[in-house]
């Protein structure tokens, strides 16, 4: 349940502050499906 909540929260926050979500994912070293889900709607740079 926890990973699903994290994915949802990061994906929602990325709509208003995508740079912070990218920084958070990199700083925490989050792996697996969570960062992929969190970043999937962000523009590719």
ABEGO torsion letter per residue (X at the ends): XAAAAAAAAAAAAAAABAAAAAAAAAAAGBBEAAAAAAAAABBBX
